[in-house]
Amino acid sequence: MKLRVEFDRETDGRWIAEVPKLPGVLAYGKTRAEALAAGEALALRVIADREGQITHRGK
């Protein structure tokens, strides 16, 4: 699965990484790389939680 990550920078210098196709997946970092790493981790968690809900519903 490929997801697009959008970046923005706050006026205080922090970077924001957002995955538009996964509502709520928005992460901050001191650098773009930190924001990306945090955003990827959060996206994986959201995807895993969704998959878990699908699996439990099917049982």
mmJSON file of the N, C-alpha and C atoms, coordinates in Angstrom:
{"data_MODEL":{"atom_site":{
"group_PDB":["ATOM","ATOM","ATOM","ATOM","ATOM","ATOM","ATOM","ATOM","ATOM","ATOM","ATOM","ATOM","ATOM","ATOM","ATOM","ATOM","ATOM","ATOM","ATOM","ATOM","ATOM","ATOM","ATOM","ATOM","ATOM","ATOM","ATOM","ATOM","ATOM","ATOM","ATOM","ATOM","ATOM","ATOM","ATOM","ATOM","ATOM","ATOM","ATOM","ATOM","ATOM","ATOM","ATOM","ATOM","ATOM","ATOM","ATOM","ATOM","ATOM","ATOM","ATOM","ATOM","ATOM","ATOM","ATOM","ATOM","ATOM","ATOM","ATOM","ATOM","ATOM","ATOM","ATOM","ATOM","ATOM","ATOM","ATOM","ATOM","ATOM","ATOM","ATOM","ATOM","ATOM","ATOM","ATOM","ATOM","ATOM","ATOM","ATOM","ATOM","ATOM","ATOM","ATOM","ATOM","ATOM","ATOM","ATOM","ATOM","ATOM","ATOM","ATOM","ATOM","ATOM","ATOM","ATOM","ATOM","ATOM","ATOM","ATOM","ATOM","ATOM","ATOM","ATOM","ATOM","ATOM","ATOM","ATOM","ATOM","ATOM","ATOM","ATOM","ATOM","ATOM","ATOM","ATOM","ATOM","ATOM","ATOM","ATOM","ATOM","ATOM","ATOM","ATOM","ATOM","ATOM","ATOM","ATOM","ATOM","ATOM","ATOM","ATOM","ATOM","ATOM","ATOM","ATOM","ATOM","ATOM","ATOM","ATOM","ATOM","ATOM","ATOM","ATOM","ATOM","ATOM","ATOM","ATOM","ATOM","ATOM","ATOM","ATOM","ATOM","ATOM","ATOM","ATOM","ATOM","ATOM","ATOM","ATOM","ATOM","ATOM","ATOM","ATOM","ATOM","ATOM","ATOM","ATOM","ATOM","ATOM","ATOM","ATOM","ATOM","ATOM","ATOM","ATOM","ATOM","ATOM"],
"id":[1,2,3,4,5,6,7,8,9,10,11,12,13,14,15,16,17,18,19,20,21,22,23,24,25,26,27,28,29,30,31,32,33,34,35,36,37,38,39,40,41,42,43,44,45,46,47,48,49,50,51,52,53,54,55,56,57,58,59,60,61,62,63,64,65,66,67,68,69,70,71,72,73,74,75,76,77,78,79,80,81,82,83,84,85,86,87,88,89,90,91,92,93,94,95,96,97,98,99,100,101,102,103,104,105,106,107,108,109,110,111,112,113,114,115,116,117,118,119,120,121,122,123,124,125,126,127,128,129,130,131,132,133,134,135,136,137,138,139,140,141,142,143,144,145,146,147,148,149,150,151,152,153,154,155,156,157,158,159,160,161,162,163,164,165,166,167,168,169,170,171,172,173,174,175,176,177],
"type_symbol":["N","C","C","N","C","C","N","C","C","N","C","C","N","C","C","N","C","C","N","C","C","N","C","C","N","C","C","N","C","C","N","C","C","N","C","C","N","C","C","N","C","C","N","C","C","N","C","C","N","C","C","N","C","C","N","C","C","N","C","C","N","C","C","N","C","C","N","C","C","N","C","C","N","C","C","N","C","C","N","C","C","N","C","C","N","C","C","N","C","C","N","C","C","N","C","C","N","C","C","N","C","C","N","C","C","N","C","C","N","C","C","N","C","C","N","C","C","N","C","C","N","C","C","N","C","C","N","C","C","N","C","C","N","C","C","N","C","C","N","C","C","N","C","C","N","C","C","N","C","C","N","C","C","N","C","C","N","C","C","N","C","C","N","C","C","N","C","C","N","C","C","N","C","C","N","C","C"],
"label_atom_id":["N","CA","C","N","CA","C","N","CA","C","N","CA","C","N","CA","C","N","CA","C","N","CA","C","N","CA","C","N","CA","C","N","CA","C","N","CA","C","N","CA","C","N","CA","C","N","CA","C","N","CA","C","N","CA","C","N","CA","C","N","CA","C","N","CA","C","N","CA","C","N","CA","C","N","CA","C","N","CA","C","N","CA","C","N","CA","C","N","CA","C","N","CA","C","N","CA","C","N","CA","C","N","CA","C","N","CA","C","N","CA","C","N","CA","C","N","CA","C","N","CA","C","N","CA","C","N","CA","C","N","CA","C","N","CA","C","N","CA","C","N","CA","C","N","CA","C","N","CA","C","N","CA","C","N","CA","C","N","CA","C","N","CA","C","N","CA","C","N","CA","C","N","CA","C","N","CA","C","N","CA","C","N","CA","C","N","CA","C","N","CA","C","N","CA","C","N","CA","C","N","CA","C","N","CA","C"],
"label_alt_id":[null,null,null,null,null,null,null,null,null,null,null,null,null,null,null,null,null,null,null,null,null,null,null,null,null,null,null,null,null,null,null,null,null,null,null,null,null,null,null,null,null,null,null,null,null,null,null,null,null,null,null,null,null,null,null,null,null,null,null,null,null,null,null,null,null,null,null,null,null,null,null,null,null,null,null,null,null,null,null,null,null,null,null,null,null,null,null,null,null,null,null,null,null,null,null,null,null,null,null,null,null,null,null,null,null,null,null,null,null,null,null,null,null,null,null,null,null,null,null,null,null,null,null,null,null,null,null,null,null,null,null,null,null,null,null,null,null,null,null,null,null,null,null,null,null,null,null,null,null,null,null,null,null,null,null,null,null,null,null,null,null,null,null,null,null,null,null,null,null,null,null,null,null,null,null,null,null],
"label_comp_id":["MET","MET","MET","LYS","LYS","LYS","LEU","LEU","LEU","ARG","ARG","ARG","VAL","VAL","VAL","GLU","GLU","GLU","PHE","PHE","PHE","ASP","ASP","ASP","ARG","ARG","ARG","GLU","GLU","GLU","THR","THR","THR","ASP","ASP","ASP","GLY","GLY","GLY","ARG","ARG","ARG","TRP","TRP","TRP","ILE","ILE","ILE","ALA","ALA","ALA","GLU","GLU","GLU","VAL","VAL","VAL","PRO","PRO","PRO","LYS","LYS","LYS","LEU","LEU","LEU","PRO","PRO","PRO","GLY","GLY","GLY","VAL","VAL","VAL","LEU","LEU","LEU","ALA","ALA","ALA","TYR","TYR","TYR","GLY","GLY","GLY","LYS","LYS","LYS","THR","THR","THR","ARG","ARG","ARG","ALA","ALA","ALA","GLU","GLU","GLU","ALA","ALA","ALA","LEU","LEU","LEU","ALA","ALA","ALA","ALA","ALA","ALA","GLY","GLY","GLY","GLU","GLU","GLU","ALA","ALA","ALA","LEU","LEU","LEU","ALA","ALA","ALA","LEU","LEU","LEU","ARG","ARG","ARG","VAL","VAL","VAL","ILE","ILE","ILE","ALA","ALA","ALA","ASP","ASP","ASP","ARG","ARG","ARG","GLU","GLU","GLU","GLY","GLY","GLY","GLN","GLN","GLN","ILE","ILE","ILE","THR","THR","THR","HIS","HIS","HIS","ARG","ARG","ARG","GLY","GLY","GLY","LYS","LYS","LYS"],
"label_asym_id":["A","A","A","A","A","A","A","A","A","A","A","A","A","A","A","A","A","A","A","A","A","A","A","A","A","A","A","A","A","A","A","A","A","A","A","A","A","A","A","A","A","A","A","A","A","A","A","A","A","A","A","A","A","A","A","A","A","A","A","A","A","A","A","A","A","A","A","A","A","A","A","A","A","A","A","A","A","A","A","A","A","A","A","A","A","A","A","A","A","A","A","A","A","A","A","A","A","A","A","A","A","A","A","A","A","A","A","A","A","A","A","A","A","A","A","A","A","A","A","A","A","A","A","A","A","A","A","A","A","A","A","A","A","A","A","A","A","A","A","A","A","A","A","A","A","A","A","A","A","A","A","A","A","A","A","A","A","A","A","A","A","A","A","A","A","A","A","A","A","A","A","A","A","A","A","A","A"],
"label_entity_id":["1","1","1","1","1","1","1","1","1","1","1","1","1","1","1","1","1","1","1","1","1","1","1","1","1","1","1","1","1","1","1","1","1","1","1","1","1","1","1","1","1","1","1","1","1","1","1","1","1","1","1","1","1","1","1","1","1","1","1","1","1","1","1","1","1","1","1","1","1","1","1","1","1","1","1","1","1","1","1","1","1","1","1","1","1","1","1","1","1","1","1","1","1","1","1","1","1","1","1","1","1","1","1","1","1","1","1","1","1","1","1","1","1","1","1","1","1","1","1","1","1","1","1","1","1","1","1","1","1","1","1","1","1","1","1","1","1","1","1","1","1","1","1","1","1","1","1","1","1","1","1","1","1","1","1","1","1","1","1","1","1","1","1","1","1","1","1","1","1","1","1","1","1","1","1","1","1"],
"label_seq_id":[1,1,1,2,2,2,3,3,3,4,4,4,5,5,5,6,6,6,7,7,7,8,8,8,9,9,9,10,10,10,11,11,11,12,12,12,13,13,13,14,14,14,15,15,15,16,16,16,17,17,17,18,18,18,19,19,19,20,20,20,21,21,21,22,22,22,23,23,23,24,24,24,25,25,25,26,26,26,27,27,27,28,28,28,29,29,29,30,30,30,31,31,31,32,32,32,33,33,33,34,34,34,35,35,35,36,36,36,37,37,37,38,38,38,39,39,39,40,40,40,41,41,41,42,42,42,43,43,43,44,44,44,45,45,45,46,46,46,47,47,47,48,48,48,49,49,49,50,50,50,51,51,51,52,52,52,53,53,53,54,54,54,55,55,55,56,56,56,57,57,57,58,58,58,59,59,59],
"pdbx_PDB_ins_code":[null,null,null,null,null,null,null,null,null,null,null,null,null,null,null,null,null,null,null,null,null,null,null,null,null,null,null,null,null,null,null,null,null,null,null,null,null,null,null,null,null,null,null,null,null,null,null,null,null,null,null,null,null,null,null,null,null,null,null,null,null,null,null,null,null,null,null,null,null,null,null,null,null,null,null,null,null,null,null,null,null,null,null,null,null,null,null,null,null,null,null,null,null,null,null,null,null,null,null,null,null,null,null,null,null,null,null,null,null,null,null,null,null,null,null,null,null,null,null,null,null,null,null,null,null,null,null,null,null,null,null,null,null,null,null,null,null,null,null,null,null,null,null,null,null,null,null,null,null,null,null,null,null,null,null,null,null,null,null,null,null,null,null,null,null,null,null,null,null,null,null,null,null,null,null,null,null],
"Cartn_x":[0.851,0.0,0.9,0.637,1.371,0.446,0.946,0.179,1.018,0.365,1.04,1.165,2.344,2.59,2.785,2.038,2.184,2.933,3.782,4.576,4.243,4.366,4.207,5.163,5.435,6.327,5.649,5.658,5.072,5.979,5.431,6.223,7.334,7.18,8.227,9.311,9.201,10.222,9.916,8.899,8.557,7.984,8.266,7.707,6.464,5.528,4.307,4.234,3.976,3.736,2.299,1.562,0.153,-0.113,-0.906,-1.334,-2.821,-3.149,-4.542,-5.55,-5.145,-6.089,-6.361,-5.619,-5.842,-6.149,-7.412,-7.779,-7.144,-6.591,-5.973,-4.494,-3.953,-2.525,-1.786,-1.303,-0.616,0.456,1.708,2.8,3.776,4.354,5.317,6.724,7.71,9.1,9.958,11.135,12.068,12.608,12.708,13.16,12.108,12.236,11.315,11.411,12.628,12.832,12.167,12.258,11.597,10.084,9.559,8.111,7.674,8.455,8.125,8.144,9.169,9.266,8.084,7.737,6.603,5.292,5.147,3.94,3.796,4.91,4.873,4.479,5.053,4.726,3.246,2.732,1.322,0.434,0.803,0.019,-0.022,1.123,1.147,0.26,0.26,-0.589,-2.069,-2.45,-3.847,-4.257,-3.379,-3.68,-3.81,-2.903,-2.961,-4.24,-4.618,-5.861,-7.063,-7.08,-8.201,-8.25,-7.1,-7.05,-7.529,-7.142,-7.566,-9.075,-9.668,-11.129,-11.822,-11.29,-11.887,-11.803,-10.652,-10.465,-11.413,-11.552,-12.421,-13.878,-14.277,-15.673,-16.02,-15.047,-15.301,-15.395,-14.957,-14.983,-16.321],
"Cartn_y":[-1.169,0.0,1.236,2.143,3.407,4.535,5.365,6.515,7.775,8.833,10.118,10.835,11.393,12.185,13.629,14.531,15.956,16.609,17.562,18.254,19.737,20.292,21.735,22.114,23.393,23.86,24.97,24.829,25.82,27.051,28.144,29.369,29.222,28.271,28.05,27.081,26.626,25.771,24.29,23.868,22.448,22.009,20.764,20.168,19.362,19.308,18.53,17.551,16.296,15.279,14.811,14.803,14.395,13.391,12.364,11.372,11.621,12.333,12.733,11.582,10.417,9.301,8.593,8.982,8.4,9.538,9.843,10.947,10.816,11.91,11.935,11.632,11.205,10.903,12.193,12.817,14.1,14.069,14.274,14.166,15.322,15.739,16.832,16.301,17.078,16.754,17.993,17.95,19.077,19.21,18.062,18.05,17.36,17.516,16.843,15.325,14.823,13.385,12.882,13.649,13.252,13.237,14.235,14.286,13.099,12.773,11.634,10.342,10.125,8.901,8.778,9.868,9.851,9.622,10.25,10.073,8.655,8.06,6.67,5.729,5.944,5.084,5.189,6.399,6.602,5.982,6.146,5.563,4.043,3.429,1.972,1.531,2.301,1.964,2.039,3.087,3.254,2.107,1.767,0.671,-0.646,-0.908,-2.145,-2.204,-1.085,-1.047,-1.331,-0.76,-1.004,-2.467,-3.034,-4.441,-5.331,-4.986,-5.75,-5.706,-4.551,-4.428,-5.253,-5.289,-6.078,-7.568,-8.004,-9.396,-9.805,-8.975,-9.32,-9.323,-8.465,-8.44,-9.708,-10.246,-11.414,-12.702,-12.705,-13.944,-14.165],
"Cartn_z":[0.0,0.0,0.0,-0.898,-0.938,-0.516,0.367,0.83,0.643,0.274,0.076,1.413,1.644,2.845,2.414,3.033,2.75,3.901,3.57,4.579,4.6,5.777,5.966,7.084,7.182,8.238,9.017,10.331,11.228,11.302,11.782,11.91,12.947,13.871,14.877,14.388,13.147,12.552,12.572,13.338,13.374,12.031,11.681,10.47,10.826,9.894,10.05,8.881,9.192,8.16,8.321,7.226,7.265,6.155,6.48,5.495,5.254,4.178,3.944,3.88,3.4,3.28,4.604,5.639,6.961,7.933,8.122,9.013,10.395,10.854,12.169,12.171,11.024,10.959,10.62,11.676,11.599,12.673,12.273,13.236,13.056,14.169,14.178,14.388,13.932,14.174,14.07,14.705,14.605,13.194,12.499,11.104,10.252,8.941,8.031,8.213,8.396,8.569,9.854,10.943,12.193,12.028,11.349,11.115,10.266,9.241,8.385,9.189,9.998,10.794,11.753,12.413,13.339,12.588,11.429,10.623,10.105,9.676,9.206,10.339,11.516,12.663,13.023,13.022,13.339,12.269,11.005,9.908,10.032,10.347,10.507,11.662,12.727,13.876,13.503,12.785,12.364,11.433,10.495,9.567,10.332,11.27,12.06,12.883,13.477,14.256,13.368,12.181,11.259,10.85,10.546,10.144,11.29,12.506,13.669,13.847,13.6,13.715,12.663,11.469,10.393,10.738,11.231,11.596,12.711,13.745,14.857,14.46,13.561,13.12,12.35,11.623,10.797,11.581,12.838,13.643,14.294],
"occupancy":[1.0,1.0,1.0,1.0,1.0,1.0,1.0,1.0,1.0,1.0,1.0,1.0,1.0,1.0,1.0,1.0,1.0,1.0,1.0,1.0,1.0,1.0,1.0,1.0,1.0,1.0,1.0,1.0,1.0,1.0,1.0,1.0,1.0,1.0,1.0,1.0,1.0,1.0,1.0,1.0,1.0,1.0,1.0,1.0,1.0,1.0,1.0,1.0,1.0,1.0,1.0,1.0,1.0,1.0,1.0,1.0,1.0,1.0,1.0,1.0,1.0,1.0,1.0,1.0,1.0,1.0,1.0,1.0,1.0,1.0,1.0,1.0,1.0,1.0,1.0,1.0,1.0,1.0,1.0,1.0,1.0,1.0,1.0,1.0,1.0,1.0,1.0,1.0,1.0,1.0,1.0,1.0,1.0,1.0,1.0,1.0,1.0,1.0,1.0,1.0,1.0,1.0,1.0,1.0,1.0,1.0,1.0,1.0,1.0,1.0,1.0,1.0,1.0,1.0,1.0,1.0,1.0,1.0,1.0,1.0,1.0,1.0,1.0,1.0,1.0,1.0,1.0,1.0,1.0,1.0,1.0,1.0,1.0,1.0,1.0,1.0,1.0,1.0,1.0,1.0,1.0,1.0,1.0,1.0,1.0,1.0,1.0,1.0,1.0,1.0,1.0,1.0,1.0,1.0,1.0,1.0,1.0,1.0,1.0,1.0,1.0,1.0,1.0,1.0,1.0,1.0,1.0,1.0,1.0,1.0,1.0,1.0,1.0,1.0,1.0,1.0,1.0],
"B_iso_or_equiv":[0.0,0.0,0.0,0.0,0.0,0.0,0.0,0.0,0.0,0.0,0.0,0.0,0.0,0.0,0.0,0.0,0.0,0.0,0.0,0.0,0.0,0.0,0.0,0.0,0.0,0.0,0.0,0.0,0.0,0.0,0.0,0.0,0.0,0.0,0.0,0.0,0.0,0.0,0.0,0.0,0.0,0.0,0.0,0.0,0.0,0.0,0.0,0.0,0.0,0.0,0.0,0.0,0.0,0.0,0.0,0.0,0.0,0.0,0.0,0.0,0.0,0.0,0.0,0.0,0.0,0.0,0.0,0.0,0.0,0.0,0.0,0.0,0.0,0.0,0.0,0.0,0.0,0.0,0.0,0.0,0.0,0.0,0.0,0.0,0.0,0.0,0.0,0.0,0.0,0.0,0.0,0.0,0.0,0.0,0.0,0.0,0.0,0.0,0.0,0.0,0.0,0.0,0.0,0.0,0.0,0.0,0.0,0.0,0.0,0.0,0.0,0.0,0.0,0.0,0.0,0.0,0.0,0.0,0.0,0.0,0.0,0.0,0.0,0.0,0.0,0.0,0.0,0.0,0.0,0.0,0.0,0.0,0.0,0.0,0.0,0.0,0.0,0.0,0.0,0.0,0.0,0.0,0.0,0.0,0.0,0.0,0.0,0.0,0.0,0.0,0.0,0.0,0.0,0.0,0.0,0.0,0.0,0.0,0.0,0.0,0.0,0.0,0.0,0.0,0.0,0.0,0.0,0.0,0.0,0.0,0.0,0.0,0.0,0.0,0.0,0.0,0.0],
"pdbx_formal_charge":[null,null,null,null,null,null,null,null,null,null,null,null,null,null,null,null,null,null,null,null,null,null,null,null,null,null,null,null,null,null,null,null,null,null,null,null,null,null,null,null,null,null,null,null,null,null,null,null,null,null,null,null,null,null,null,null,null,null,null,null,null,null,null,null,null,null,null,null,null,null,null,null,null,null,null,null,null,null,null,null,null,null,null,null,null,null,null,null,null,null,null,null,null,null,null,null,null,null,null,null,null,null,null,null,null,null,null,null,null,null,null,null,null,null,null,null,null,null,null,null,null,null,null,null,null,null,null,null,null,null,null,null,null,null,null,null,null,null,null,null,null,null,null,null,null,null,null,null,null,null,null,null,null,null,null,null,null,null,null,null,null,null,null,null,null,null,null,null,null,null,null,null,null,null,null,null,null],
"auth_seq_id":[1,1,1,2,2,2,3,3,3,4,4,4,5,5,5,6,6,6,7,7,7,8,8,8,9,9,9,10,10,10,11,11,11,12,12,12,13,13,13,14,14,14,15,15,15,16,16,16,17,17,17,18,18,18,19,19,19,20,20,20,21,21,21,22,22,22,23,23,23,24,24,24,25,25,25,26,26,26,27,27,27,28,28,28,29,29,29,30,30,30,31,31,31,32,32,32,33,33,33,34,34,34,35,35,35,36,36,36,37,37,37,38,38,38,39,39,39,40,40,40,41,41,41,42,42,42,43,43,43,44,44,44,45,45,45,46,46,46,47,47,47,48,48,48,49,49,49,50,50,50,51,51,51,52,52,52,53,53,53,54,54,54,55,55,55,56,56,56,57,57,57,58,58,58,59,59,59],
"auth_comp_id":["MET","MET","MET","LYS","LYS","LYS","LEU","LEU","LEU","ARG","ARG","ARG","VAL","VAL","VAL","GLU","GLU","GLU","PHE","PHE","PHE","ASP","ASP","ASP","ARG","ARG","ARG","GLU","GLU","GLU","THR","THR","THR","ASP","ASP","ASP","GLY","GLY","GLY","ARG","ARG","ARG","TRP","TRP","TRP","ILE","ILE","ILE","ALA","ALA","ALA","GLU","GLU","GLU","VAL","VAL","VAL","PRO","PRO","PRO","LYS","LYS","LYS","LEU","LEU","LEU","PRO","PRO","PRO","GLY","GLY","GLY","VAL","VAL","VAL","LEU","LEU","LEU","ALA","ALA","ALA","TYR","TYR","TYR","GLY","GLY","GLY","LYS","LYS","LYS","THR","THR","THR","ARG","ARG","ARG","ALA","ALA","ALA","GLU","GLU","GLU","ALA","ALA","ALA","LEU","LEU","LEU","ALA","ALA","ALA","ALA","ALA","ALA","GLY","GLY","GLY","GLU","GLU","GLU","ALA","ALA","ALA","LEU","LEU","LEU","ALA","ALA","ALA","LEU","LEU","LEU","ARG","ARG","ARG","VAL","VAL","VAL","ILE","ILE","ILE","ALA","ALA","ALA","ASP","ASP","ASP","ARG","ARG","ARG","GLU","GLU","GLU","GLY","GLY","GLY","GLN","GLN","GLN","ILE","ILE","ILE","THR","THR","THR","HIS","HIS","HIS","ARG","ARG","ARG","GLY","GLY","GLY","LYS","LYS","LYS"],
"auth_asym_id":["A","A","A","A","A","A","A","A","A","A","A","A","A","A","A","A","A","A","A","A","A","A","A","A","A","A","A","A","A","A","A","A","A","A","A","A","A","A","A","A","A","A","A","A","A","A","A","A","A","A","A","A","A","A","A","A","A","A","A","A","A","A","A","A","A","A","A","A","A","A","A","A","A","A","A","A","A","A","A","A","A","A","A","A","A","A","A","A","A","A","A","A","A","A","A","A","A","A","A","A","A","A","A","A","A","A","A","A","A","A","A","A","A","A","A","A","A","A","A","A","A","A","A","A","A","A","A","A","A","A","A","A","A","A","A","A","A","A","A","A","A","A","A","A","A","A","A","A","A","A","A","A","A","A","A","A","A","A","A","A","A","A","A","A","A","A","A","A","A","A","A","A","A","A","A","A","A"],
"auth_atom_id":["N","CA","C","N","CA","C","N","CA","C","N","CA","C","N","CA","C","N","CA","C","N","CA","C","N","CA","C","N","CA","C","N","CA","C","N","CA","C","N","CA","C","N","CA","C","N","CA","C","N","CA","C","N","CA","C","N","CA","C","N","CA","C","N","CA","C","N","CA","C","N","CA","C","N","CA","C","N","CA","C","N","CA","C","N","CA","C","N","CA","C","N","CA","C","N","CA","C","N","CA","C","N","CA","C","N","CA","C","N","CA","C","N","CA","C","N","CA","C","N","CA","C","N","CA","C","N","CA","C","N","CA","C","N","CA","C","N","CA","C","N","CA","C","N","CA","C","N","CA","C","N","CA","C","N","CA","C","N","CA","C","N","CA","C","N","CA","C","N","CA","C","N","CA","C","N","CA","C","N","CA","C","N","CA","C","N","CA","C","N","CA","C","N","CA","C","N","CA","C","N","CA","C","N","CA","C"],
"pdbx_PDB_model_num":[1,1,1,1,1,1,1,1,1,1,1,1,1,1,1,1,1,1,1,1,1,1,1,1,1,1,1,1,1,1,1,1,1,1,1,1,1,1,1,1,1,1,1,1,1,1,1,1,1,1,1,1,1,1,1,1,1,1,1,1,1,1,1,1,1,1,1,1,1,1,1,1,1,1,1,1,1,1,1,1,1,1,1,1,1,1,1,1,1,1,1,1,1,1,1,1,1,1,1,1,1,1,1,1,1,1,1,1,1,1,1,1,1,1,1,1,1,1,1,1,1,1,1,1,1,1,1,1,1,1,1,1,1,1,1,1,1,1,1,1,1,1,1,1,1,1,1,1,1,1,1,1,1,1,1,1,1,1,1,1,1,1,1,1,1,1,1,1,1,1,1,1,1,1,1,1,1]
}}}
